[in-house]
Amino acid sequence: MTTSENTSADPQAGAGGFPAAAAGSHLLGGDRPVHRMGFGAMRLPSAGWDGPAHDPDRGIAVLRRAVELGVNHIDTAAFYFYGDIAANDLIRKALHPYSDDLVIATKVGPGRLPDGSWMDPADPAELRAAVHRNLRELGRDHLDLVYLRFLRTDGPGGDRFATLAALRDEGLIRHLGVSNATPGQFAEASAIATVAAVQNRFSPLARDHAELVDLCAARNIAYVPYFPFGGAGAPDLSALRRVADRHDATPAQVTLAWLLALSPSMLAIPGTSSPEHLAENVAAAALRLDADDLAELDALG
């Protein structure tokens, strides 16, 4: 994996109350600039798929504060809900009408019934319905970025990705991505239509898709890691703690800074329902790790 020191951001980019800009920007799909420090909405409705529920008013406040801090890339999905609290609804209530520079990404493929149980992977007709559902819930006439989210049981997804490509041609989607995809699924999708982003699991301890990180960097495709902390907070590792202590930072901030240093097309989307945790995450955009830091963290893999 190619690892480089994160020096691309303008040191003053985070000034003026917009710290999310401190990590620099990526041109999504070649035409949509987004700050590389974004926000993931999965944790807004609840702490987990089985609850407990989070305060929706606090979720709305977190979203508004994220934008105030310079976040202009928000990742969501219609299946991010708990009971009657849904991430898409919170985003619409908090931020609609949307600013012109705000990019909202969503995922289709999996689905959940109102009781929270998971459905079979969506077929082409169900994918089309899912895109229209996201449009309605978000209050938009188009979606900036839509990922085809694969499940472990999924095989090739050519007909499904072609459905999303057709919706892009109709003007309902601007850019396409793949999520939880194998290199083979990424290649198959790329042969059908341009893939602007890959959203796969990636963290200091989960580097199964390192080859895709490098491939995306070479092609200027956004790589958007989910579960950057492994899914349960920053791992309790001595190397992370040592680097964090040297920078007067937290292990979570070091993890985010490490991800951003891996590639200029890496986009971070840490999620939280806490205003304090939000501020801590966004502040990591300004954290610069030196070569020794990066070498120590790379050794974890």
MARPA-453037 format. One record per atom (N, C-alpha, C): residue in three letters; x, y, z. Coordinates in steps of 0.1 Angstrom, whole numbers, padded with zeros to 4 digits, always signed. Example, Ala and Ser with C-alpha at 12.3 -4.5 7.8 and 13.67 -1.06 7.14 Angstrom:
<rodrens>
ala+0132-0057+0078
ala+0123-0045+0078
ala+0132-0033+0078
ser+0128-0022+0071
ser+0137-0011+0071
ser+0129+0000+0079
</rodrens>
This chain:
<rodrens>
met+0008-0012+0000
met+0000+0000+0000
met+0009+0012+0000
thr+0005+0022-0008
thr+0012+0034-0008
thr+0008+0043+0003
thr+0017+0047+0012
thr+0014+0056+0023
thr+0022+0069+0021
ser+0016+0080+0022
ser+0023+0093+0021
ser+0019+0102+0032
glu+0029+0111+0035
glu+0026+0121+0046
glu+0015+0130+0042
asn+0006+0133+0051
asn-0006+0141+0048
asn-0002+0156+0048
thr+0003+0161+0037
thr+0008+0175+0037
thr+0000+0183+0026
ser-0010+0178+0020
ser-0017+0184+0009
ser-0026+0196+0014
ala-0031+0196+0026
ala-0040+0206+0030
ala-0033+0219+0033
asp-0040+0230+0029
asp-0035+0243+0033
asp-0036+0245+0048
pro-0025+0249+0054
pro-0025+0250+0069
pro-0036+0260+0074
gln-0040+0269+0065
gln-0050+0279+0069
gln-0064+0275+0065
ala-0065+0263+0059
ala-0078+0259+0053
ala-0089+0257+0064
gly-0084+0254+0076
gly-0094+0252+0087
gly-0097+0265+0095
ala-0091+0276+0091
ala-0093+0288+0098
ala-0107+0293+0095
gly-0112+0303+0104
gly-0124+0309+0101
gly-0136+0300+0105
gly-0134+0290+0113
gly-0145+0282+0118
gly-0149+0271+0109
phe-0140+0267+0100
phe-0143+0255+0091
phe-0132+0245+0092
pro-0130+0239+0103
pro-0119+0229+0105
pro-0120+0217+0096
ala-0132+0213+0091
ala-0133+0202+0082
ala-0125+0204+0069
ala-0123+0216+0066
ala-0115+0219+0054
ala-0100+0217+0055
ala-0096+0215+0067
ala-0081+0215+0070
ala-0074+0203+0063
ala-0082+0192+0060
ala-0076+0181+0054
ala-0076+0182+0038
gly-0080+0193+0033
gly-0081+0195+0019
gly-0094+0189+0013
ser-0094+0189+0000
ser-0106+0185-0007
ser-0103+0174-0018
his-0114+0168-0022
his-0113+0158-0033
his-0124+0162-0043
leu-0121+0161-0056
leu-0131+0164-0066
leu-0138+0151-0070
leu-0149+0149-0063
leu-0157+0137-0065
leu-0162+0136-0079
gly-0159+0125-0086
gly-0164+0123-0100
gly-0158+0133-0109
gly-0149+0141-0105
gly-0143+0151-0114
gly-0150+0164-0114
asp-0161+0165-0106
asp-0168+0178-0107
asp-0175+0182-0094
arg-0174+0175-0083
arg-0180+0178-0071
arg-0170+0179-0060
pro-0165+0191-0056
pro-0155+0192-0046
pro-0161+0189-0032
val-0154+0181-0024
val-0159+0178-0011
val-0147+0178-0002
his-0149+0184+0010
his-0138+0183+0020
his-0136+0168+0024
arg-0124+0165+0026
arg-0120+0151+0029
arg-0125+0146+0043
met-0128+0155+0052
met-0134+0152+0064
met-0149+0154+0063
gly-0156+0143+0063
gly-0171+0143+0062
gly-0178+0138+0074
phe-0190+0133+0072
phe-0198+0128+0084
phe-0207+0116+0079
gly-0207+0106+0088
gly-0216+0095+0085
gly-0228+0095+0094
ala-0240+0093+0088
ala-0252+0094+0096
ala-0257+0082+0102
met-0250+0071+0101
met-0256+0058+0106
met-0259+0058+0121
arg-0251+0065+0129
arg-0253+0065+0144
arg-0264+0075+0148
leu-0269+0083+0140
leu-0279+0093+0144
leu-0291+0087+0150
pro-0298+0078+0143
pro-0310+0072+0149
pro-0308+0064+0162
ser-0297+0057+0163
ser-0296+0048+0175
ser-0281+0044+0176
ala-0278+0038+0187
ala-0264+0033+0190
ala-0261+0021+0182
gly-0271+0013+0178
gly-0269+0001+0170
gly-0282-0003+0163
trp-0282-0013+0155
trp-0294-0017+0148
trp-0305-0021+0158
asp-0301-0025+0170
asp-0311-0029+0180
asp-0313-0019+0191
gly-0309-0006+0188
gly-0311+0004+0198
gly-0299+0005+0208
pro-0300+0013+0218
pro-0312+0022+0221
pro-0313+0034+0212
ala-0325+0040+0211
ala-0327+0052+0203
ala-0319+0064+0208
his-0315+0072+0199
his-0309+0085+0202
his-0319+0096+0201
asp-0316+0107+0208
asp-0325+0118+0208
asp-0325+0125+0194
pro-0336+0125+0186
pro-0336+0131+0173
pro-0333+0145+0173
asp-0336+0153+0183
asp-0333+0167+0183
asp-0318+0169+0184
arg-0311+0160+0192
arg-0297+0161+0193
arg-0291+0157+0179
gly-0297+0148+0172
gly-0292+0144+0159
gly-0293+0156+0149
ile-0304+0163+0150
ile-0305+0175+0141
ile-0295+0185+0145
ala-0292+0187+0157
ala-0282+0197+0162
ala-0268+0193+0157
val-0265+0180+0158
val-0252+0175+0153
val-0250+0177+0138
leu-0260+0175+0130
leu-0260+0177+0116
leu-0257+0192+0113
arg-0265+0201+0120
arg-0263+0215+0117
arg-0249+0219+0121
arg-0244+0214+0132
arg-0231+0218+0137
arg-0220+0212+0127
ala-0222+0201+0122
ala-0213+0195+0112
ala-0211+0204+0101
val-0222+0209+0095
val-0221+0219+0084
val-0214+0232+0088
glu-0217+0236+0100
glu-0211+0248+0105
glu-0196+0247+0106
leu-0191+0234+0109
leu-0177+0231+0110
leu-0170+0229+0096
gly-0178+0230+0085
gly-0172+0229+0072
gly-0175+0215+0065
val-0182+0206+0072
val-0185+0193+0065
val-0195+0196+0054
asn-0191+0191+0042
asn-0200+0192+0030
asn-0202+0179+0023
his-0199+0168+0030
his-0201+0154+0025
his-0207+0146+0036
ile-0220+0142+0034
ile-0227+0134+0044
ile-0231+0121+0038
asp-0228+0110+0045
asp-0232+0097+0040
asp-0244+0091+0048
thr-0253+0086+0041
thr-0266+0081+0047
thr-0271+0069+0040
ala-0283+0064+0044
ala-0290+0053+0037
ala-0304+0053+0042
ala-0313+0048+0034
ala-0327+0047+0039
ala-0328+0036+0050
phe-0319+0027+0050
phe-0320+0016+0060
phe-0313+0020+0073
tyr-0309+0033+0075
tyr-0304+0038+0087
tyr-0316+0043+0095
phe-0322+0035+0103
phe-0333+0039+0111
phe-0335+0030+0123
tyr-0342+0036+0133
tyr-0345+0028+0145
tyr-0359+0032+0149
gly-0369+0023+0148
gly-0383+0027+0151
gly-0387+0038+0141
asp-0392+0049+0146
asp-0396+0060+0136
asp-0386+0071+0135
ile-0373+0068+0139
ile-0363+0078+0138
ile-0354+0073+0126
ala-0353+0081+0116
ala-0346+0078+0104
ala-0335+0088+0100
ala-0323+0084+0096
ala-0313+0093+0093
ala-0317+0103+0082
asn-0323+0098+0071
asn-0327+0107+0060
asn-0337+0117+0065
asp-0346+0114+0073
asp-0355+0124+0079
asp-0348+0135+0087
leu-0339+0130+0095
leu-0331+0140+0103
leu-0323+0149+0094
ile-0317+0144+0083
ile-0309+0152+0074
ile-0318+0163+0068
arg-0330+0158+0063
arg-0339+0168+0057
arg-0344+0179+0066
lys-0348+0175+0079
lys-0352+0184+0088
lys-0341+0194+0093
ala-0329+0189+0093
ala-0318+0197+0098
ala-0313+0207+0087
leu-0312+0202+0075
leu-0304+0210+0065
leu-0312+0214+0052
his-0324+0210+0050
his-0332+0214+0039
his-0338+0228+0041
pro-0337+0237+0031
pro-0331+0235+0018
pro-0316+0235+0018
tyr-0310+0226+0010
tyr-0296+0223+0011
tyr-0287+0234+0004
ser-0275+0236+0010
ser-0266+0245+0003
ser-0261+0238-0010
asp-0257+0246-0019
asp-0253+0241-0032
asp-0240+0232-0031
asp-0232+0234-0021
asp-0220+0227-0020
asp-0221+0214-0013
leu-0232+0211-0007
leu-0234+0199+0001
leu-0236+0187-0007
val-0228+0177-0005
val-0229+0164-0012
val-0235+0154-0002
ile-0246+0148-0006
ile-0252+0137+0002
ile-0251+0124-0006
ala-0245+0115+0000
ala-0243+0101-0005
ala-0252+0092+0002
thr-0258+0082-0006
thr-0266+0072+0000
thr-0263+0058-0006
lys-0268+0048+0000
lys-0266+0034-0004
lys-0279+0027-0007
val-0279+0018-0017
val-0290+0010-0020
val-0285-0004-0022
gly-0294-0014-0020
gly-0290-0028-0022
gly-0297-0036-0010
pro-0292-0033+0002
pro-0299-0039+0014
pro-0312-0032+0017
gly-0321-0038+0024
gly-0333-0031+0028
gly-0337-0037+0042
arg-0345-0029+0049
arg-0350-0034+0062
arg-0365-0031+0063
leu-0372-0041+0069
leu-0386-0039+0071
leu-0388-0030+0083
pro-0401-0025+0084
pro-0403-0016+0096
pro-0399-0021+0109
asp-0399-0035+0111
asp-0395-0040+0124
asp-0380-0041+0125
gly-0373-0037+0115
gly-0359-0037+0116
gly-0352-0049+0110
ser-0360-0059+0106
ser-0354-0071+0100
ser-0349-0069+0086
trp-0338-0076+0082
trp-0332-0074+0069
trp-0339-0082+0058
met-0340-0076+0047
met-0346-0082+0035
met-0335-0088+0026
asp-0339-0096+0016
asp-0330-0101+0006
asp-0324-0089-0002
pro-0312-0091-0008
pro-0307-0080-0016
pro-0317-0076-0027
ala-0317-0063-0030
ala-0327-0057-0039
ala-0324-0062-0053
asp-0335-0065-0061
asp-0333-0067-0075
asp-0334-0054-0082
pro-0333-0053-0096
pro-0333-0041-0103
pro-0345-0032-0100
ala-0357-0038-0100
ala-0369-0030-0098
ala-0369-0024-0083
glu-0365-0032-0074
glu-0364-0027-0060
glu-0353-0017-0058
leu-0343-0018-0066
leu-0332-0007-0066
leu-0338+0006-0070
arg-0346+0006-0081
arg-0352+0018-0087
arg-0361+0024-0076
ala-0369+0015-0069
ala-0378+0020-0059
ala-0370+0026-0047
ala-0359+0020-0044
ala-0350+0025-0033
ala-0345+0039-0036
val-0341+0041-0048
val-0336+0054-0052
val-0347+0065-0051
his-0359+0062-0055
his-0370+0071-0054
his-0373+0073-0039
arg-0372+0063-0031
arg-0375+0065-0017
arg-0365+0075-0011
asn-0352+0073-0014
asn-0342+0083-0009
asn-0345+0097-0014
leu-0349+0098-0026
leu-0352+0112-0031
leu-0364+0118-0023
arg-0374+0110-0020
arg-0385+0115-0013
arg-0381+0119+0002
glu-0374+0109+0008
glu-0370+0111+0022
glu-0361+0123+0024
leu-0352+0125+0015
leu-0342+0136+0016
leu-0348+0149+0010
gly-0359+0149+0003
gly-0364+0161-0003
gly-0356+0166-0015
arg-0351+0157-0023
arg-0342+0161-0034
arg-0348+0157-0048
asp-0343+0164-0058
asp-0347+0160-0072
asp-0337+0151-0078
his-0325+0150-0072
his-0315+0141-0076
his-0306+0138-0064
leu-0298+0127-0066
leu-0289+0122-0055
leu-0275+0124-0060
asp-0266+0130-0052
asp-0253+0133-0056
asp-0244+0120-0058
leu-0246+0111-0050
leu-0238+0098-0051
leu-0246+0087-0045
val-0247+0076-0053
val-0255+0064-0049
val-0245+0052-0050
tyr-0243+0045-0039
tyr-0235+0033-0039
tyr-0245+0021-0041
leu-0240+0011-0049
leu-0246-0002-0048
leu-0239-0010-0037
arg-0246-0012-0026
arg-0240-0019-0015
arg-0242-0034-0016
phe-0231-0041-0017
phe-0231-0056-0018
phe-0232-0062-0004
leu-0238-0074-0003
leu-0238-0082+0009
leu-0229-0094+0006
arg-0225-0100+0017
arg-0216-0112+0016
arg-0222-0123+0007
thr-0235-0124+0006
thr-0241-0134-0002
thr-0242-0130-0017
asp-0239-0117-0020
asp-0241-0113-0033
asp-0231-0119-0043
gly-0235-0122-0055
gly-0226-0125-0066
gly-0224-0113-0074
pro-0221-0115-0087
pro-0220-0104-0096
pro-0232-0095-0096
gly-0230-0082-0098
gly-0241-0072-0097
gly-0243-0064-0109
gly-0239-0070-0121
gly-0239-0062-0133
gly-0253-0056-0137
asp-0264-0065-0136
asp-0277-0060-0139
asp-0282-0049-0129
arg-0278-0051-0117
arg-0282-0041-0107
arg-0274-0028-0109
phe-0261-0028-0111
phe-0254-0016-0113
phe-0258-0009-0126
ala-0262-0017-0136
ala-0267-0011-0148
ala-0280-0004-0146
thr-0288-0008-0136
thr-0300-0001-0133
thr-0297+0012-0127
leu-0287+0013-0118
leu-0283+0026-0113
leu-0277+0035-0124
ala-0270+0029-0133
ala-0264+0037-0144
ala-0276+0043-0153
ala-0286+0035-0154
ala-0298+0041-0162
ala-0304+0052-0154
leu-0305+0051-0141
leu-0311+0062-0133
leu-0302+0074-0134
arg-0289+0072-0135
arg-0279+0083-0137
arg-0282+0090-0150
asp-0284+0082-0160
asp-0287+0088-0174
asp-0300+0095-0174
glu-0309+0092-0165
glu-0322+0099-0164
glu-0321+0112-0156
gly-0309+0114-0150
gly-0307+0126-0142
gly-0311+0125-0128
leu-0314+0113-0123
leu-0318+0112-0109
leu-0306+0109-0100
ile-0295+0105-0106
ile-0282+0103-0098
ile-0271+0110-0106
arg-0262+0116-0098
arg-0251+0123-0104
arg-0239+0114-0106
his-0236+0107-0095
his-0224+0098-0095
his-0227+0085-0089
leu-0220+0074-0093
leu-0222+0061-0088
leu-0210+0056-0080
gly-0213+0047-0071
gly-0202+0041-0063
gly-0206+0026-0060
val-0196+0019-0054
val-0199+0005-0049
val-0194+0005-0035
ser-0201-0003-0027
ser-0198-0005-0013
ser-0197-0019-0009
asn-0188-0022+0000
asn-0185-0036+0005
asn-0183-0045-0007
ala-0175-0040-0017
ala-0173-0047-0030
ala-0160-0054-0030
thr-0159-0065-0036
thr-0147-0072-0039
thr-0140-0065-0051
pro-0127-0068-0053
pro-0121-0062-0065
pro-0128-0067-0078
gly-0133-0079-0078
gly-0141-0084-0090
gly-0154-0076-0092
gln-0161-0073-0082
gln-0173-0066-0083
gln-0170-0051-0087
phe-0160-0046-0082
phe-0156-0032-0086
phe-0152-0032-0101
ala-0145-0042-0106
ala-0141-0042-0120
ala-0154-0044-0128
glu-0163-0053-0124
glu-0175-0055-0132
glu-0183-0042-0133
ala-0185-0035-0122
ala-0192-0022-0122
ala-0185-0012-0130
ser-0172-0011-0130
ser-0164-0001-0137
ser-0166-0003-0152
ala-0168-0016-0156
ala-0170-0019-0171
ala-0183-0014-0176
ile-0193-0012-0166
ile-0206-0007-0170
ile-0207+0008-0170
ala-0202+0014-0160
ala-0203+0029-0158
ala-0192+0033-0149
thr-0189+0046-0150
thr-0178+0052-0142
thr-0181+0051-0127
val-0172+0045-0119
val-0173+0044-0105
val-0166+0056-0099
ala-0173+0065-0092
ala-0167+0077-0086
ala-0162+0074-0072
ala-0167+0064-0065
ala-0163+0062-0051
ala-0165+0047-0047
val-0156+0043-0038
val-0157+0029-0032
val-0158+0031-0017
gln-0168+0025-0011
gln-0170+0025+0003
gln-0169+0011+0009
asn-0157+0008+0014
asn-0154-0005+0020
asn-0149-0004+0034
arg-0150-0014+0041
arg-0144-0014+0055
arg-0129-0012+0054
phe-0123-0004+0062
phe-0109-0002+0063
phe-0105+0005+0076
ser-0095+0000+0082
ser-0091+0005+0095
ser-0076+0001+0098
pro-0070+0005+0108
pro-0056+0001+0111
pro-0056-0015+0112
leu-0066-0021+0117
leu-0066-0035+0119
leu-0074-0043+0108
ala-0080-0036+0099
ala-0088-0043+0088
ala-0084-0037+0075
arg-0074-0044+0069
arg-0069-0038+0056
arg-0071-0048+0045
asp-0081-0055+0045
asp-0084-0065+0035
asp-0085-0059+0021
his-0088-0047+0020
his-0090-0040+0007
his-0079-0030+0003
ala-0067-0033+0008
ala-0056-0024+0006
ala-0054-0022-0009
glu-0055-0032-0017
glu-0053-0031-0031
glu-0063-0021-0038
leu-0075-0021-0033
leu-0085-0011-0038
leu-0082+0003-0034
val-0076+0005-0022
val-0072+0018-0018
val-0061+0023-0028
asp-0051+0015-0031
asp-0041+0019-0040
asp-0047+0022-0054
leu-0056+0013-0059
leu-0062+0015-0072
leu-0070+0027-0073
cys-0078+0030-0062
cys-0086+0042-0062
cys-0077+0055-0062
ala-0066+0054-0055
ala-0056+0066-0055
ala-0051+0068-0068
ala-0047+0057-0075
ala-0041+0059-0089
ala-0051+0064-0099
arg-0064+0061-0097
arg-0074+0066-0106
arg-0082+0078-0101
asn-0078+0084-0090
asn-0084+0095-0084
asn-0099+0092-0081
ile-0102+0080-0077
ile-0115+0076-0072
ile-0116+0077-0057
ala-0126+0083-0052
ala-0128+0084-0038
ala-0128+0070-0031
tyr-0121+0069-0020
tyr-0122+0057-0012
tyr-0127+0062+0002
val-0138+0056+0006
val-0145+0061+0018
val-0146+0050+0028
pro-0137+0049+0037
pro-0137+0037+0046
pro-0149+0038+0057
tyr-0156+0027+0058
tyr-0165+0026+0069
tyr-0159+0018+0080
phe-0165+0020+0092
phe-0159+0014+0104
phe-0144+0017+0106
pro-0140+0030+0105
pro-0126+0033+0106
pro-0120+0030+0119
phe-0128+0028+0129
phe-0123+0024+0143
phe-0126+0009+0145
gly-0129+0002+0135
gly-0132-0012+0136
gly-0146-0015+0140
gly-0155-0005+0141
gly-0169-0007+0144
gly-0172-0005+0159
ala-0162-0004+0168
ala-0165-0003+0182
ala-0156+0007+0189
gly-0153+0018+0182
gly-0144+0028+0188
gly-0130+0025+0185
ala-0121+0035+0187
ala-0107+0033+0183
ala-0101+0021+0191
pro-0094+0012+0184
pro-0088+0000+0190
pro-0078+0004+0201
asp-0078-0003+0212
asp-0068+0000+0223
asp-0055-0006+0220
leu-0047+0001+0212
leu-0034-0004+0207
leu-0023+0005+0213
ser-0012+0000+0217
ser-0001+0008+0223
ser+0004+0017+0212
ala+0006+0013+0200
ala+0011+0022+0190
ala+0002+0034+0188
leu-0011+0032+0187
leu-0020+0043+0186
leu-0019+0053+0198
arg-0018+0047+0210
arg-0017+0056+0222
arg-0004+0063+0222
arg+0007+0057+0217
arg+0020+0064+0217
arg+0020+0076+0207
val+0014+0074+0195
val+0014+0085+0186
val+0004+0095+0191
ala-0007+0091+0196
ala-0017+0101+0202
ala-0010+0110+0212
asp-0003+0103+0221
asp+0004+0111+0232
asp+0014+0121+0226
arg+0021+0117+0216
arg+0031+0126+0210
arg+0024+0139+0204
his+0012+0137+0200
his+0005+0148+0193
his-0006+0155+0202
asp-0007+0150+0215
asp-0017+0155+0224
asp-0031+0154+0217
ala-0033+0142+0212
ala-0045+0138+0205
ala-0051+0126+0211
thr-0063+0122+0206
thr-0069+0109+0210
thr-0065+0098+0200
pro-0066+0085+0204
pro-0064+0075+0194
pro-0074+0075+0182
ala-0086+0080+0185
ala-0096+0081+0174
ala-0091+0092+0164
gln-0086+0103+0169
gln-0081+0113+0160
gln-0069+0108+0152
val-0060+0101+0158
val-0049+0096+0151
val-0053+0086+0140
thr-0063+0078+0143
thr-0068+0068+0133
thr-0073+0076+0121
leu-0081+0086+0123
leu-0086+0094+0112
leu-0075+0101+0104
ala-0065+0106+0111
ala-0054+0113+0104
ala-0046+0103+0096
trp-0044+0091+0102
trp-0037+0080+0094
trp-0045+0077+0081
leu-0058+0075+0082
leu-0065+0072+0070
leu-0064+0083+0060
leu-0065+0096+0064
leu-0064+0107+0054
leu-0050+0108+0048
ala-0040+0103+0056
ala-0026+0103+0050
ala-0023+0093+0040
leu-0032+0082+0040
leu-0029+0071+0031
leu-0030+0075+0016
ser-0040+0084+0013
ser-0042+0087-0001
ser-0049+0100-0002
pro-0046+0108-0012
pro-0053+0121-0014
pro-0067+0119-0018
ser-0072+0107-0022
ser-0086+0105-0025
ser-0093+0098-0014
met-0087+0097-0002
met-0094+0091+0009
met-0103+0101+0016
leu-0116+0097+0018
leu-0125+0106+0024
leu-0130+0099+0037
ala-0129+0106+0048
ala-0133+0101+0061
ala-0147+0105+0064
ile-0155+0096+0070
ile-0169+0099+0073
ile-0172+0094+0087
pro-0165+0097+0097
pro-0168+0093+0111
pro-0182+0097+0115
gly-0189+0089+0122
gly-0202+0092+0126
gly-0204+0093+0141
thr-0213+0101+0146
thr-0216+0102+0160
thr-0229+0109+0162
ser-0235+0107+0174
ser-0247+0115+0178
ser-0243+0125+0189
ser-0230+0127+0191
ser-0226+0136+0202
ser-0219+0148+0196
pro-0224+0160+0200
pro-0217+0172+0195
pro-0202+0173+0199
glu-0199+0168+0211
glu-0185+0169+0215
glu-0177+0159+0207
his-0182+0147+0205
his-0174+0138+0197
his-0173+0143+0182
leu-0183+0149+0177
leu-0183+0155+0164
leu-0171+0165+0163
ala-0170+0174+0172
ala-0159+0184+0172
ala-0146+0177+0173
glu-0144+0166+0181
glu-0132+0159+0182
glu-0128+0153+0169
asn-0138+0146+0162
asn-0135+0140+0149
asn-0131+0150+0139
val-0138+0161+0138
val-0135+0171+0127
val-0122+0177+0130
ala-0118+0179+0142
ala-0105+0184+0145
ala-0093+0176+0140
ala-0096+0163+0138
ala-0085+0154+0133
ala-0081+0158+0118
ala-0089+0166+0111
ala-0086+0170+0098
ala-0073+0178+0098
ala-0070+0185+0109
ala-0058+0193+0109
ala-0046+0186+0115
leu-0047+0173+0119
leu-0036+0166+0125
leu-0027+0161+0115
arg-0014+0164+0116
arg-0004+0160+0106
arg+0005+0149+0112
leu+0006+0138+0107
leu+0014+0127+0111
leu+0027+0127+0103
asp+0038+0126+0110
asp+0051+0125+0103
asp+0055+0111+0099
ala+0066+0110+0092
ala+0070+0097+0086
ala+0071+0086+0097
asp+0077+0090+0109
asp+0078+0080+0119
asp+0065+0076+0125
asp+0056+0085+0126
asp+0042+0081+0131
asp+0036+0071+0121
leu+0037+0074+0108
leu+0030+0066+0098
leu+0037+0052+0098
ala+0050+0052+0099
ala+0056+0039+0099
ala+0052+0030+0111
glu+0051+0037+0123
glu+0047+0029+0135
glu+0032+0024+0133
leu+0024+0032+0127
leu+0010+0028+0125
leu+0008+0018+0114
asp+0016+0019+0104
asp+0016+0009+0093
asp+0020-0004+0097
ala+0028-0005+0107
ala+0033-0018+0113
ala+0022-0026+0119
leu+0011-0019+0123
leu+0000-0026+0129
leu-0007-0036+0120
gly-0006-0033+0107
gly-0013-0041+0097
gly-0005-0054+0093
</rodrens>
